[in-house]
Amino acid sequence: MSHTERLSNDQTPTRIEKDLLGKQAIPATALYGIQTQRAYQNFNITGVPISHFPELIRALAMVKSAAAKTNHHYDLLSDAKLSAITDACTDIIDGKYHEQFIVDLIQGGAGTSTNMNANEVIANIGLAKMGLKYGQYEYLHPNNDVNRSQSTNDVYPSAARLAIVFAAAPLKDTIINLKRSLMDKAEAFSSVLKMGRTQLQDAVPMTLGQEFRALASDIGSEIAQIEQACLQLCELNLGGTAIGTGINAPKGYAAVAIDELAAISDLPVKTAEDLIAASADMGAFVAFSGTLKRLSIKLSKLSNDLRLLSSGPRTGLGEINLPAMQPGSSIMPGKVNPVIPEAMNQAAFQVMGTDMTITMAAEAGQLQLNAMEPLIVYNLLNNTRILEKSIRMLDERCIQGITANETRCAQHVENSIGIVTALVPHIGYENASRIAGHALLSGSGVAELVKQEKLLSDEALAAILSPDTMVSSL
């Protein structure tokens, strides 16, 4: 039993709780209990508590509410306890009491500290709703009641999967918005003729609109990848308890709990085919991380392209103008750097790098459990948030403000040797190659040389080199 007393050293009101390791003073107003307090003292690693990710807290409360309803279904919880637990969970889902989730995201114990933080907070909120004092666990117990028919080993991964799916929703929205902004630029630049480039060398003409449309298509294709990865995350081991055998849970518990959780979360969750395998398998987490890495690679490539196309402004490509966000140098007056694409690059590198961390943590699982799961969850939630925020930044502070330097684009086309490629079917590869070499050495234009050698009539040459002919899409 707990009771309230005051510490003699600082007169801070406390209550005393005990566990198998002994007694400990807990702040009297704290909704968490002794196991959370011990974890808080043990794991001061990242400085990032569970409360940093409200999706995870909401998901934990959803799992606990579903479990309570299932236990009540099997007459394992009284009406009063069911009401106390589910009401507490509803408050947490609605955003209340999140500051009470204080455990560091990276922790030993395969997530036990996170699970107990939730159990203790829910129990104490429930006790208050029952008109009792915090810590009077004989009336509503964190383990016996809130954690009934559960183990950290099915609660934590189930909640983590839900949390990642929740976090993926705003990420997907930012990708949709980014694609839309790129498509808007594609339409705006549809008539701007420019040179396409391969291996940073002149290739053949295209429009700036085609270039932006391709970028939009490339980024937009990632939406379906994220949706597919989220479906994999919706296969849960809830009901498997400790190692997937369902020990301490009534027969049929898993199916009922999943139905309850589906109703609460509004997600297409389902029971994994093999609960023992699912208790140790990190495959869906690895797949989701791979999706984030794939997206990051494309975003970094997009940022590289923006930096190249806007380089200069006078001695680089200079074909587009990025919106000026801030002065770019402490020594060079007037310099403006492409800071937004640069920041996007760095965010992408962070995600790509921690994909390896996630891979190593997933591989480190042993037998029926992976104790490194907290590291996986921390990085996936963090990476999802980083991408969501950086994509919004890229869209709103860069893409939407891009303008075309039409004069520069036209100059590059006129001065390029690359347009000779369009003449190959008409004058032959050898003639075209010779003309290209002559143009490169003399500085003359390709069209000018073709006219001089009378390889084509003026009318035929004009038709071949017309923008409509050179940039048509199949």
Secondary structure, DSSP 4 states (H G I P E B T S, - for coil): --EEEE-TTT--EEEEEEETTEEEEEETT-SS-HHHHHHHHH--SSS-BGGG-HHHHHHHHHHHHHHHHHHHHTT-S-HHHHHHHHHHHHHHHTTTTGGG--SBSS-SSTTHHHHHHHHHHHHHHHHHHTT--TT-TTTS-IIIIITTT--HHHHHHHHHHHHHHHHHHHHHHHHHHHHHHHHHHHHHTTT-EEEEEETTEEEEEEEHHHHHHHHHHHHHTHHHHHHHHHHHHTEE-TT-TTTSS-TTS-TTHHHHHHHHHHHHH-S--EE-S-HHHHHH--HHHHHHHHHHHHHHHHHHHHHHHHHHHT--SSSS---EEPPP-S---SSSTT----HHHHHHHHHHHHHHHHHHHHHHHHHT-BTTB-TTHHHHHHHHHHHHHHHHHHHHHHHHHTGGG-EE-HHHHHHHHHH-SGGGGGGHHHH-HHHHHHHHHHHHHH---HHHHHHHTTSS-HHHHHHHTSHHHHT---
